[in-house]
Amino acid sequence: MRFIDSHVHLCEYPDHIPSLNLARSLEMMLLSSGVNQVSSMRTLEIARDEPSLVRAFLGVHPSKAERGDSLEWFEVALREATGAGELGLDPKYSEISPKSPQMTTFTRQLEAVERAGKPVQVHSRGAEKQCLEALSSYGVERVLLHWFQGEADLKEAEDRGYFVSFGPALLHSKRLQRMASSLDPAFVLAESDGPVAFTSLGEAGGPSIVPTVVFKLAELWKMSFSEAEERLLRSGLGYLDISGKT
Ligand SMILES: [Zn+2]
């Protein structure tokens, strides 16, 4: 294995097979996240069919959180999954307050993740502080702050030993470039967040962008592509808590 796309949504593609073929040819492992029960269960199926290529993460995305959500399926399905995600908070979708659906859906999932002892992928756009605060109440060990944009909160995340992933926006965002440069590569991962499309790059998102993100990180860290590749693979395996033959 050479690469890990640490955050992609295979279920959101009309056809995910081309992404699997691409990942196979690039020797890339895909950490695929669900956004609700249906896509999470489908993600488990894909991972079952392709165990060497795909690892399943299950969760309810903040855009899908609803009052009275039953999360029983989540705790049960999490036993088979590699980890939890995509879950978190985002004020773009609905208000966030201690008893809001977003907050209760997030914290109830974190409770289950703590019990399961599995890694989690957190969506924190616009709610970085609230996510860090909520996370501090749970004994969740391996946290990936996916596409984290909270420059002011980066030090806190770093001090806690959280992982941070960077996607295609790293190629043009000076803020993300500053953040990535300042981090210890041992806690950085690359991601596509596919199939989200990045129109500024003129192409649809997907795992094919990951080597370009690795290239950008190598440039920021002033190291060769192969060294960045190797360090990112190591941090990804550390996040998954597997040694992994490469
Ligand atoms: Zn995502």
Residues whose N, C-alpha, C, O or C-beta is under 5 A from the ligand:
A	BS01	ZN	E86 D193
